[in-house]
Amino acid sequence: MDFIKKDYFLRLIYHLELKDEKAPAWFSKPLEVSFILGREPVPKIIEEAVMGKKEGDEVEVLIPPESAYGPHLSYLIKEVDINTLKHPEKVKEGEWYEEINKYGSRISFKVLKINGDKIKADFNHPAAGKTVIMKIKILEARPANPFEILSAEMRAYGCGG
């Protein structure tokens, strides 16, 4: 079995975690992707992590905050009246609260503190200001055929209809 290099077709499954902190379930949901290495826009940190590996390998990548979801923004910490929420019984300090509002948008925040009817809520992305751990399993790795390489080039550069 050859080692992964440029022009390899890769099929990976990965999930994300936060270093030293629990993330909401939706953040860590496993996702499957496939691409041609070196031909499609994949973050360099991922390309470097799989280069030289082989099918079946598992790789862990640490992504610093500035390369992941950016800084934690203090102005996204707000006070919320608990009576405005659909499920106030689900509000727990240190946990993530989520609901769909009347307009169909998802509202998600981390409950920092509960003080009577007021909640100190953090509306930053769960990974803002944090190191992200990406755990990758290489499901398939093989040399890409010429058609796959051409297709990848067309996707990467926006050619076609």
C-alpha positions in Angstrom: 0.0 0.0 0.0 1.4 3.3 -1.1 1.7 6.4 1.1 -0.6 9.4 0.4 0.8 12.1 -1.9 -0.4 14.7 -4.3 -3.1 13.5 -6.8 -4.5 10.9 -4.4 -8.2 10.5 -4.1 -9.0 10.6 -0.4 -12.2 9.7 1.5 -12.1 10.7 5.1 -14.4 10.8 8.1 -13.7 13.4 10.7 -15.1 15.0 13.8 -14.2 18.0 15.8 -13.6 18.4 19.5 -12.6 21.3 21.7 -9.3 21.1 23.7 -10.1 21.0 27.4 -13.8 21.7 27.0 -17.1 20.0 26.1 -18.7 21.1 22.9 -22.3 20.9 21.9 -23.3 17.6 20.2 -23.9 19.2 16.8 -20.3 20.5 16.8 -18.8 17.1 17.1 -21.0 15.3 14.6 -18.9 13.1 12.3 -18.7 14.2 8.7 -17.5 12.4 5.6 -15.6 14.2 2.8 -13.7 13.2 -0.3 -11.2 15.2 -2.4 -8.1 15.0 -4.6 -5.1 16.0 -2.6 -3.4 19.0 -4.0 -6.1 19.8 -6.5 -9.0 21.0 -4.4 -9.2 23.8 -1.8 -8.5 21.9 1.5 -6.9 23.7 4.5 -3.2 23.3 4.3 -3.1 22.0 7.9 -5.3 19.0 6.8 -3.2 18.3 3.7 0.0 18.2 5.7 -1.6 15.9 8.3 -2.6 13.2 5.8 0.4 13.5 3.5 2.6 10.4 3.9 -0.1 8.5 5.7 -2.0 5.5 4.3 -5.6 4.1 4.1 -6.9 3.1 7.5 -4.6 5.6 9.4 -6.1 7.9 12.1 -4.7 11.4 12.4 -5.3 14.0 15.1 -4.8 17.7 14.1 -4.6 20.6 16.6 -6.0 23.8 15.0 -5.2 27.0 16.9 -8.0 29.5 17.4 -6.7 32.0 14.8 -6.9 29.2 12.1 -10.2 27.7 13.3 -13.1 29.9 14.5 -11.2 33.1 15.4 -11.2 35.0 18.7 -13.7 35.0 21.5 -15.6 38.3 21.3 -16.7 39.9 24.6 -19.5 41.9 23.0 -21.3 38.6 22.2 -21.9 38.0 25.9 -25.3 39.3 26.6 -28.1 39.2 29.3 -31.2 37.2 28.3 -34.5 37.2 30.1 -35.3 33.5 30.9 -39.0 34.2 30.3 -38.4 34.9 26.6 -37.2 31.3 26.0 -39.4 28.4 24.8 -37.8 25.9 27.2 -36.5 27.7 30.3 -36.5 24.3 32.1 -33.6 23.2 29.9 -31.3 26.1 31.0 -28.4 24.9 33.0 -25.2 26.8 34.0 -22.2 25.7 32.0 -24.3 24.0 29.3 -25.4 24.9 25.8 -29.0 26.0 25.3 -30.5 25.8 21.8 -33.9 26.5 20.3 -35.5 27.4 17.0 -37.2 30.9 17.2 -40.5 31.8 15.6 -38.7 32.9 12.4 -37.1 29.5 12.0 -33.6 30.5 13.0 -31.5 28.5 15.5 -30.6 30.4 18.7 -27.6 28.8 20.5 -25.7 30.1 23.5 -23.7 28.9 26.4 -25.2 29.6 29.8 -22.5 31.3 31.9 -24.6 32.3 34.9 -28.3 32.2 36.0 -29.3 35.0 38.3 -33.1 34.8 39.0 -34.9 35.5 35.7 -31.7 36.7 34.0 -29.1 34.6 32.2 -25.6 35.7 31.3 -25.3 34.1 27.9 -22.3 33.7 25.6 -23.4 33.8 21.9 -19.9 33.2 20.5 -19.3 30.1 18.4 -18.5 27.2 20.8 -14.9 27.1 19.3 -14.3 30.9 19.3 -10.9 31.5 21.0 -10.3 27.8 21.5 -8.0 25.2 20.1 -10.0 22.7 17.9 -9.0 19.0 17.7 -9.8 17.4 14.4 -9.8 13.6 14.5 -9.5 12.1 11.0 -9.8 8.5 9.8 -8.6 7.8 6.3 -11.3 5.5 4.8 -10.0 5.3 1.3 -6.7 6.4 -0.3 -5.7 5.6 -3.9 -4.1 7.4 -6.9 -6.8 9.5 -8.6 -7.5 8.7 -12.2 -7.1 11.4 -14.9 -10.9 12.0 -15.1 -11.0 12.6 -11.3 -8.1 15.0 -11.4 -9.7 17.0 -14.3 -13.0 17.1 -12.4 -11.3 18.3 -9.2 -9.5 21.0 -11.2 -12.8 22.2 -12.7 -14.4 22.3 -9.3 -11.5 24.1 -7.7 -11.3 26.8 -10.4 -15.0 27.2 -11.1 -15.0 25.9 -14.7 -18.1 24.5 -16.3 -21.8 25.4 -16.2 
